[in-house]
Amino acid sequence: MAAYAALVSVMHIIDNLQLHPRPPISLHLKQLHSLTQKLTFLLEFLEGYNPHLGYTTEADPLESRIADAAHAAEDVIESHIVDQITSEGEKMSSDALYEALEKVIEDMALIEKEAMEIKETVGVRHQLHRKSTPRSSSIGKKKKSRMVGVDDVLYALKDKLTSHSKDLQIIPIAGMGGLGKTTLALNLYQDRLITHHFNICVWATISQEYTIRGILAQLLRQLIDEESGHDLSVSVLGNKLYQHLYSRRFLIVLDDMWSINAWDGVRNYFPDNKNGSRIVVTTRLSNLAVKLTNSHSLGLKLLNEADSWELLSKTVFGEDVCPPELEEIGKKIAKGCKGLPLSIVVVGGFLAKSKHTREFWEYIDENLNSIVNLEDNERCLKILHMSYKQLPVYLKPCFLYMGVFLEDEEIRTSRLIKLWIAEGLLKPISGKSLEEIAKDNLEDLTGRNLVLSHELGSTGNIKKCKIHDLLRDLCLREAEKERFYTLTPQGIANAAQRRIVILKDEDINALSPVSLARSLMWNLNEKLVVPLLSLRLLRLLDSSSYRCPADAKFIENVHQLVNLRFLVFSAPLKSNFPCSIWLCWNLQTFIVDGEMKEFTPTDIWYMPHIRHVRLFRFLFPDPPNGQDDIILENLQSLGIVENFKCSKQVVERVPNIRKLTINYDEQIDDGRYCLENLDCLEKLECLASCFLEEINPSVMRLISFPQSLKKLYLQISSSQCWEDVLDKIGGLALLEKLTLEFGCFGKGQWETSEGQFRSLKYLCLGWCDGLQVWATESFHFPCLEQLLLFRVDELKEIPFEFGEVSTLRLIDVRYCSDSVVESAQRILEEQEDLYGEEGALQVIATLWSTNEALESFASPNFSVI
């Protein structure tokens, strides 16, 4: 909720004040103590406050007053900070600051008194959801979405997709939002029978806001390795797509289509090869489905009571059996969801996280039964709202924030976490970093089926997530009600608005009155031009959705936004680095896409809150002399650093860095870069290092990696020998992902040993010269899940011992020798003998040219490209 987020944000501001380096900024101690006491009480009060479960169009009056009071405190304190750092405007005198804060404290005292009365009179009667505290657990592998009650539709679709008809067929799947159209299409798309039947399978999500260029680029990106479509016209993209599809049997899924115009814009780029190609279209609009094909569309229906209960039971209990005392009331809850799968899995998600008591389930049933005689979408939204109300209070702001992203946007988890932190949405927990808290919150939201895990990383982490458009609609409604953020042009920005999302075709002049705005997300594919003076309190500026470069004048003057915590933008080629960036003392995330002029940000050591820096090849400065107390304790990720000097002075002052990306573009003949000190970075988890020139072998052998490493990417020159470092890498007990590129195997072979690579899940070798023989045992890679070989030209075969690695899920061989492909086939046969043809191993072989013998290996588990 907005009130809780506002209180947490003020607490962050107060905590950060003591770290301001120059000039010192402080508040009156008595006021600071009084304000902190009231903030703490109100936070604890909101953690147990849930006034009503039913849906209302108005925000709770008490929560609104709390939010307003917290915002007033923010305005007073941050205006004072900005005034102290800059010379613009009239500075607030000490007396004026004291009086303004005293007014805020008095208002909070009145609210505190009212909250205490509610707490005493109401007690726990409004707290059936129980007070929750953040928990920690690990994210598992993505599970296939549960499908119940759709067997007949599934079989009919499989029949249509694999029928003997040679003509190109369009197969619409129609039904209201939340029925599971996308889930059904995804289950088909991932079905082994289907993937084996078609030469090409590609997917594009359309949504209400789309461009023909964007749809074509989505499809083309899945067919070729490089990013496509940034500068190409629709016709060029379309013709490229047509050429890739021509003469091949393809399956295309166009998900969430709202307009026949979208279909008309792409249809001519799908060739009818008379070979049984198919196009599946999901849509909410039955009349659109009729326009797409002369035959009837396949419509999804609401689930019956039995199927509703089956889905709810599986969602809550998994493979376990529902306790007998909950079965009757559970069936009533399932019936109250009116057969809508999305409602069922969301209700099931929060029931799974709640106490399994009859009293609580009866309470949920009563509230479900109050939602009657509503249109389908409206009823679903109200059911989803009940799930939102039952969220622990610390999760509500994180969930509501999902609405700021575009419909059907694939949201990078790393970006989402940085945004949550910069917005001040996360309450600190002793012993955990804010990043760890954010990951736990995201896991909790995905566990409740409120956020979708869209793409997993190579080690099983959530790499990208999405939110269903009905749940996004709920976020937008609640955010508007609670004044949490505004999306323009749907909601016009006003002077009191804190968070603003600029959408397409919106006039930037709408920003002129928003003097109290703290966040600006720029979703406009135009040059970033921000009225700096009217946004002096801005904390977050994100233009990462589009790569259109920022205006040069903006880059030169961005340091005026001294309250910034999050700054992400694209820069024109060879532009100048923002001067006096150190004035942004509160900056946490600083990311610039684009190659700027070479520079050394010497003032980074005076930015105590900096957590993430990603710039294109910059020089990292030495710490200032004579100031041993300057330590960047919050720095988590740093890159891309050119010729990083890993001296003791540096590593001791970045003690908590977890991700480091470094490049060396000159020969290294001596120890001037102190690479032996890398192992002093005891919390480093991810290291990417490119050595573009040769390293003296004696220096190479001195490199020492920290035992904390989980991901390692190494690129060395083609004349450098991997033997100099492989034993050290193999001894990294926590290493899960390893990529080795270029370099050579001077002795022609790689022989692994027992005890090495104990945790490795992902191994990629690319363009490695000299490797002919690879000798290993299955127990040398006990956890390996993915093996990728790119252009390892001289390798004779993949060790047959990999056939006994039970965890192996993928072998991806690209442009290697025929004998390597043949060895991959033998390993697959060994796995199928050991674990059956339904075993999880998949082999993908990309060939240099047509080869009938190798193409004959094609099967449901072996793809030849």
N, C-alpha and C positions, 0 to 999 in steps of 0.2 A: 504494500500500500504506500501511497505517496507520503503519508505522515511519518511512517517508520523510516523510509528512505531519507526524508528531510532531517530527522533527528540524528541518524547515523552520520549523515554528511556534515552536520555541525560539529559532531564529536571529532571527525577527521580533521576539520579546519583547526580546531583548538589544539589537537595533538601536533599538527604540523607547524604551528606557529613557533614552537620552541626551537625548530630547526632552521629558521630563517637566518641566513649567514650574515647579511649586512644590508641596511642597518638593522639592529635588533628591533623586533616588533613584539610588544607585549600588551596584555590587558591588566586592568586593576585586579590584584590578587583576590580581593574579597568578591568582586563580581565574577571572576573566573570560577571560584569555588562554588558560588551560588548557582551559576548557570550550569556548571557540570553536574551538580547534584540534581537539578530539575530535569535535565536531559536524561540522566540515568534513570530516574524514577519513571519518566514518561515512556522510555524504551521498555522497561520491565512491565509497565502497565499494558502497553500495546501487545506485548508477547502473550498476554492472556486474555485480551479483549476481543470479543467477537459478537457485536451487538445483535445482529440478525443474519439469518442465513438466506432469506428470500431475496429476490432480485428487486432492486429499486433503481429509479432513474436519477436519484439524488445521492450525493456523497453523504456519509455519516457526519452530522454537524460537529461532533467532538473531534473526529479525525481531521476535519477541515481546519478547525481552530488550531490544533496541534501543528499541522503542516504550515499554516500561515505564521505562527509564532516562530517556528524553526527557520522559515524563510526570512523572516525579519531579522533574526539573529545573524544569519548568513550575510544579509545585505549590509548590516552595520559593520560587521567585522571585516568582510572582504573589501568593502569600499575604503575602509581605513587602511588596509594593507596596500591596495592599489595607490592610494594617495601618498603613502609613505615612500613607495618605490619610484613613482613618477612625479613629474612636476606639473602635470596637467590638471586643470580644475582647481577648485578651492579645497584645500586640505581641511579635514575635520579636526578641530581643536581638541585637546584632551578633555576639556569640560563638556564639549558637545558629544564626544564619544562616550563619556561616562553617562551622560543623561540619556542618550539613545539606547545604550545597553541596559540602563536601569529600567527604562520603559518596557523593553523586551522581557526582562526578568520579572517585572510586575505582572505582565500578561501571562507569562508561564506559571506564575504562582497561582493565579486564578484558575487556570486550567488544571493545575496540579490538585487544587482543592476539590474541584468537581470530580476529577478522576478518583481521588481517595474516597469520596462519598459513594461513587458507583462501585468501587471495589468492596466497600464495607456492606452496602445494601444488596448488591447483586451476587457477590461471591463468585462461586464457580458455576452458577446455573447457565451462564452464557458461554461456558468453556468446555462443552462436550468434546470439542476437537482435541483437547488436551494440549498443554503447552509443549512445544517441540523445540529441540535444540539441534543444531547441525550435527550430522554424523559423518563418519568417514567409511568408505568402502571402495572396493576396486571395480573398475568398469570391465565387464566381461565382453566376450565376443558378441557381435550383433546377432540376434535371433531372427529367424524367419517370422514374418508377421502372421499372427493367428488368423485363420480363415474358418468360419463356421457357417453352415447353412447355404453354401454357394456351390456345392459339388456339381449340380446339374448345369449351372452356368459355366463352371470351369471346364467340364467335359465338352460342352457345346463349343466353347472358344477354342479348345485344343483341336477339336474336329475341324473347325473352320480354318484354323491356321495351317493344318497339315493335310487338308483335303487335296484331291487330285486336280482340282481346277487350276489351270495354268495362268489364268488372267490375274492381273493385279487386283486385289480386293481390299476395300476399306471396311473395317469392322468397328462400328461405334459401340461403346459401352456407356449407357446413359443412366442417370439416377441423381437424386438430390445429394447435396453435400453431406459427407459423413457416412455414406453407405458403404464405402470401401472400394470405390472404382479404381483408385490408384493402387491400393494394396492388391487387388485382384490382378491388375495389369502387371504389377511388379512380380507377383508369384509366377505368372506365365513367362515373363521376361527372363526369370532366373531358372526356369525349369530346364533340366538337362535335355529332355526330348526336344524341346523347342530350340534351344541353342545349337543342338546338333543338326536340326533340320535346316536351319538357315545359315548362309555363309556370313551374313552381316546382321548384327542386332544393334540398333541405336535408339536413343531415347531423347526427347525434348519436352520440357515443361513450358507451356504457352502462357496461361493465366490471362486475366483481364487486361493487364498492361503488357503489351508485347510489341516487338518490331519484327518484320520479316527477316531483316538482316540478323537479328539476334537468334531467331529460330534456326536459320541455316547455319550460323556459326556454331550453335550448340551441337548440331548433328555432325558437322564436319570435324569438330575437335575430337570426336570419338573415333574418327577414321584415320587421322594422321596425328603424328606425335606432337608437332609444334602447335603453339597457340595460333588460332586462325581468326580472321575476321576483323581485326582492329582497324585496318585501313582499306578493306576491300569493299567494293560495291555489292549490291544485292545480286546483280547478274553474274559477276565474277564468282561470288560464293556459290550461287546456285549451279553454275556450270561445273565448278569443281566437284560439288556434291553429286551431280548427275554422272560425271565421269567415274567417280568411285563406286557408284551403285550399278552402273551399266554392266550388264551381262552377269550380275550376281543375284542370287536369291536373297532378298533382304526382308527383315522385319523392322518396321519403324513404329515406335509408340509416340503419339502426340498427346501428351497428358494435359488435362484441364483446359480444353478449348472452349471459348466463349463466343466466338464470332466466326461466321462463314468466311469473312474477309481474310482471316488468318489462313484458312485452308486454300482459298483462291490465290493467296500470295506465294504459296510453296508448292502447290500441286504439280506444276509443270516441271519441277526439278526432280520428280520421282519417276524414273523410266518404267514403262510396262514391258518387262523383258520376256513376258509369256513363260515364266518359269516358276510361278507359284509364290511370288512375293506378296507380302501382306502389310497393311498399315492399320494399326489399332488406334482409335481415337477415344479418349474419355471426355465426357462432357456432362454438365448438369442439365443441359437444354435438350429436351426430347425433339423439339422442332429442328434444331441444328443437326441432330443425328439423322433425321429423315432426309435432310438436304444432302447429306454426305453419301448416301447409298440408296439404291432403289429397294433393297431388301429391308426387313425389319432389323432394328438394332437390338442388341442384347441388353435388357434392362435389369438392374439390380433392384431387389425388393427389400422391404423391411423384414427383419428376422421374426420368426414366430416365437412364442413364449419359450418353447423347449430349447431352441437354438440360442435365444437370448440368455437363458440361464447357463447353458453350456459355455458360452463365450465369457460371461461374467465370472463363472466359477474358475475357468482356466486362467483368467486374468488375475484373480485374487490369489488363488492357491497353487497355480501351476499344475504340476502332476499330482499334488496331494489332494486328498478328498476333503470336501467341505464338512466341518463338524455338524452333526445332526441337528443341534439346537439352532444353527444358523440357516439351514437349508430352506425352511418355509419362508422366513423373512427375506432371504436372499433372492428367492424366486419372485417375491413381490417387488423388490428393488429392480430386478431385471425387467419385469413387466412394465414398471414405471418409466423405463428408458424408451419405451414405445418402439422397440425393434431397431433403433439406430445404432449401428456398430460403434461409431465414434463416441457416442454418449456412454455406451456400455464399457468400453475399454478405459475411458477417462474416469468414470465413476469407480470402476474396478481398480484403477490405479491408486486412487486415494484410499479405498477400502483396504487395499493390500498394505498400505503404510499406517493404517489406524488400528486401534484396539479391536480385536475380534470378539466383541461382546454384543449380545442381543439388544441391550439398551441403546447402544450407539447405532446399530443397524436400523432399529425401529425409528430412531430420530431422522436418519437419512430417508427412510421410506416415507415418512410423513411429509417431508419437504418436497420429495419427488411428486407425490400425489397432488400437491398444490399447483403444479404446472399442468394445466389442462386447457383444452379448447384453443390451442395456439397453432399458428402456422408451423410447418415442420422446422424450418430454419430457426424461427423464434423460440420454439420449444427446446431445440437442441442447445441454443445459446444460453437459455436459462438453466438447463441441466449442467452445462459446462460452467456456468457462473457459480453454481453450488460447489463444484469441485474447486474453483478458485477460492471461494470463501473458506474452504476447509484447509487450504494450504497453511503451513506454519508461516508466521508473519515475515520471517527473514527471507522466505522464497518469493513472496508476493511481488516485491519490486523487480526482482530478476525476471519473473515471468512476464509482468506487464511490459518490461523493456523490449521483449521480443517483437512487439508491434512496430518498433521504429524501422524494422527492416522491410524491404519490398516484398510484396506477395510472392511466395514460392522461391525466395532468395535462398541460395545455398550459403549458409553463414559459417565462416571459418571459426572454429572454437577459439583459436588463439586471439582473434580479433574481438570476439564477444567477451572474453575474460578481461582483456585490457580495457574495454569500454565499461564493464561493470565496476572495475576498480576505480577508473578515472571519475566515474559518476558518483562515487562514494556510497554505493549501494550495499557494501559488504561490511558487516560488523566484525571487527577483529576477534580472533579466538587465540588464546595463549598457546604457543607451540606450533602454530600453523602460519604459513605465509598467506597473503590474500589470494594468490594464485591457486593455492591448494583449496582454500575455502570455496573459491569460484568453481573449481572442478567438481567438488562435492555437490554444490548446488545444482550444477548442470546435470550431474548424474541422477540426483534426486528428481529433477523435473522430467528427465527421460524415463525414469522408473515409474513415474506417475502417468506416462503417456501424454504429457502436456507439451513436450518438445520431442521431435523425432530425430533419432540418430541417423543421419543421411549417409555418411561415409566414414568408414573406419580407417585409421592409419595402419601402417605396416606392422605395428606392434600391438594393435587391438584398441588403441585409444580412439575417442571420438574426434575425428578430424573436421567434419562438417556436420551441421545440424540444420533442421528446418522446423517450421511450425505450420500446422494445418491452417488453411485459410479461415475456417470457422473459429478456431482458437485465436487466430490473429484478429478477427473481428471482435472477439470478446476483449482482447487486450486494448484495442482502439476505443471501445465503448467505456471500459473502466478507466482508461487513461484520460479520456475527455471528461468523464465525471469527476475524477479526482484531480484534474488539472496537472497530470503527471508529465505530459508532453503534448505538443501540437504538430500535426502534419498539415503543411500547406500544400495546395490551396484549399483542402477540405475545411480546415479551421484556420481562420485568419489570425495571425500572430498579434498579441497585444502586449502592452508595456510590462505586465506582470508575468508573462510566460517565461518559464525556466528552460525548457528544452524544445527545440524547433527542428523539424525535419523538412528540408526543402525538396520538393518533388519536381518532376519534369515540368518545363514551361512555366515555372513560377517566377514572377518578377522579384528580383533581389531587393527592390525598394521596400518590400514588405518587412524587411529587417530594421528599417529606420526607427520604429518606435520601441523596439524591444531592448530597452536599456538594462534590464535585469536578467537577460538571457545568460544561461551558463553553458548551454550545449547547442551546437549547430552541426547537423549532419547534412552534408551537401550531396543530394542524389540527382544533381543536375549535370547533364553532359555538356557543360559549358565552362569556360575559363573561370577559375575560382577568384571572385572579386568580392571582398568582404569590407563593409564599412567599419573600420577598426575602432574609430572613436565612439561609435554608438554601441559597441559591444565590449566595453572596457572590463567587464566582470567575467567575460567568457572563460570557461574552464576546459571546454572540449570542442575541437574543430576537426571534423572527419570528412574528408572528401575521397575516401578510398574506393567508393563504389564505382567511380569512373576515373580514368587515367588522363583526363584532360588537364594540362599543366596549369599551375596557378599563375596569376598575373604577377609580372616582375615587381611591380610596386608593392604588392602584398608581401612578397618574399622579403623585400628590403625592410619592411616596417612591421613584420609580424612580432618582433620583440616587444612592441608596445602592449601586446596582450599579456601583461605580466602575471595574470592569474591563471594562465593556461596549465592544464595537467596533461592534456592529450592533444597532440598536433600531428596530423597525417595529411600529406598533400603530395602532388606530383610537381616536379620542377622541370622547367625547360632545359634543354641540353646546355651544359657548361654555364649554368647560372651561378650567381654568387651565393655563398652561404649567408643565411640570415645573421646580420651583425648584432652584437650585444645579446645573443640568445640567453646568456646567463641571467639576464633580468627576469626571465621566466623561471624563477627560483623553484616554483611548485611543479615543474614539468615532470611527468612520469613516463610518458610514451612520446618518443620523437622519431617519426618515420618519414622519410622522403624517398619517393620513387623517382628515379631519373639520375643521370650522371651530372653532378655539379662539379665546379672547379675544385681542384685539389685543395684541401684545407686541413687545418689542425684545430679542433674546437678546444682550445686551451682552457676555456672557462667551464668545461663540463665538471671539473672537480668542485665547483661552487654550486652545483645543482643537487642538493642532498636527497631529493625525492625521486631522482631519475631511476626508472626501472627497465625501460626497453629503448634501445637506440638501434635503428637500422637505416644506414645511409650508404650511398654507393662509394665504396673505397675511400675511406678517410684515414687520416693519420691520428692515432690515439696518443695524446700528449703524456709526457712524464708528469708525475705529481708535483705540485709546487714545492720548492725548497723551503725547509724550515717550518713546515706546517704538517707535522706528523699526525695531528689529530683529524685531518681531513680523510674520511673513509666513505666510499660510496656503498653503504651497507644494503641499500635497496636495489642495486643494479642486478637485474636478472638475465638480460640478454644484450649482446653487443655484436654488431657487424655492419657492414663488411669492413674490417680493419686492414689497412695496407701495411705490410711489414711490421706486424705487432711485436713489440719488444716486451718479452715476458720476464722482466726483471723482478727481483724480490720486492722492490718498492711498489711496483704496479700490482702484483698478485696479492700482496698483503692488504691492499686497499680496495679490492673488489672481492671480498671474501664469500659473497653469496651468489656469484654469477653462475648461471645454470646452462646458458647457451652462448657459444662463442663461434663466430665465423671470421676467419682470417685468410689473407692472401699474401704470398711472397712472390714478388716479380723480379727478383734479382738473385744471382748466385749467392749461396751461403757457404763460405769457406771457413768460417770461424764461429765462435760462440757468442757473437754480439747480440743475438736475439734471445739468448738465454732459454732455449726451448726445453732444457732439462727442468725448468721450473713449472712447466705445465701441470705437473702432478701436485703442485701446491694449491691448485684450484680445487679444493676438496669437495665442493658441491656441484662441480661442472657435470652436467648430464648429457649435453649435446655439443659435439665439436665438429666443425667443418673447416678443413684446411686445404688450401691449394698451394702447392709449391711449383710455380710455373717454370722455374729454372733449376739447375742441378744443385744438389746439396752434397757437400763433402761427406763421404760415407761415415767418417768418424763422428761428424756432427749428427748425422742421421741416427747413429746408434745411441747417441746421448739423449734423444727425445724420450721423455717419460710421461706416460699418460696417467691421469688420476683414476683411481679405482672406482670412482663414482660414475664413470661414463656409462651411458645407456645407448647412445647413438653416436656413431663415428663415420664421418665422410672424409676420405683422404684422396687427394689427387697429386701425383708426383710426375716428374718428367719421364719420358719414355726410356731414358737411359738409366734411371734410378732403379735399384734392386729392392723388391719387396722383402726379401729375406732379412734385411737389416731391422725390420720393425715387426714382422708377423708374430714372432714369439711373444713380444710384449703385448700385442693386441689380443692374442689368444688367451692371455692370462687375465684379462679384464673380466672379473666374475659377474658383473652386472650388465655387460654389454648385450643389447638385444637387437640392434640394427647396425650392420656394417656394409659400407660401400667403398670399394677400392677401384680407382680409375687410373688408366694409363700405367706407367711404370713397367717393370719387366721382372721375370723370374730368371735370374742369371744362370741357375743350375738346371733350368728346364722342368723342374718339378716342385710340387708343394706337398709336403708330408706333414700332416697334423698329428698331434699327440693327445693322449688321454688327459683329461682335466682341462683342456682348452675349450673355449667357446661354450661354456656350460649353460649360459642363458640366451644364446643367440637364436633369434626368431627369423631374422631377415638377413640374407647374404646376397650381395650384388657384386659381380666382377665385370668391369667394362674396359674394353680396349687394352687388356693386359697382354703384353708381348712375352713370348718365350715359354709360356706355360703349356707343356705338352702332357705331362703326367701328373695326376692328382691322386695321391694315396691317402686314404682315410679309413676310419671305421665308423659304424653307425652311432656308437656311443660317444664319438667325438663331437657330434652335433645333436645332443639329446632333445633339444627343444625347437629345432629348426622347422619353420613353417613355410618360408618362401625362399626359393633359390632362383636367382636371375643371372643369366650369362649374356652379355652383349659384346659381340665382335671379339670373342676370345678365340682368334682364328686358328691357333696352333694346338689347342686342346684336342686330344684324341677321343676322350669320352668322359662322361660324368661317372664318378665312382659308383659301381653297382650297389655298394653298401648303403647308399641313400634309400634303396628300396625297403630297408628295414627300419627307417626312421618313421615311427608311427605318427609323429606330429606333422609330417610334411603335407602341405596343402597345395602348393603351386611350384611348378618348374616352368620358367619362362626363358626360352632360348631364342635369341635373335641374331641371325646372320652368323651362325657358327658352322662348323663342318658338318657334313652329312653324318659322320660317325657319332658326333655329339647328339644329334637328333635321334639316331637309332638307339643310343644308350638311354636316352630319356624314355623311349618307348619300352625298353626292357625293364626299367625301373617301375614304370606304370604297371606293367604286367605283373611284376613281383608284388607290388602293393595290392593289386586286385586279387592275386592269389591269397595274400595274407588277410586282407580286410574286406574282400568282396568288391564287385563292380560298383556298388553304391558308396564305396569309400570316398573320402573327400578329395583325393589328389586330382589336380587338373594339370595338364601339360599344354603349353602354348608354344608352337614352333613357328617362327617367322623365317621364311626361306629367301635366298637370294633371287631365285628364279623358279620356274615351273619344274617340278620333280615328281613324276608319277609314283615312284617307289615310296618316297616320303609322304606324299599326299594320301597314300593308301592307309596310313596309320590313323587317319581321321576317325574319331569315334565320339560318343558323348563326353568322354574324359580327355580327349586329345584333339586340340584345335590346330589346324595348319593354315597359316596365312601367307 
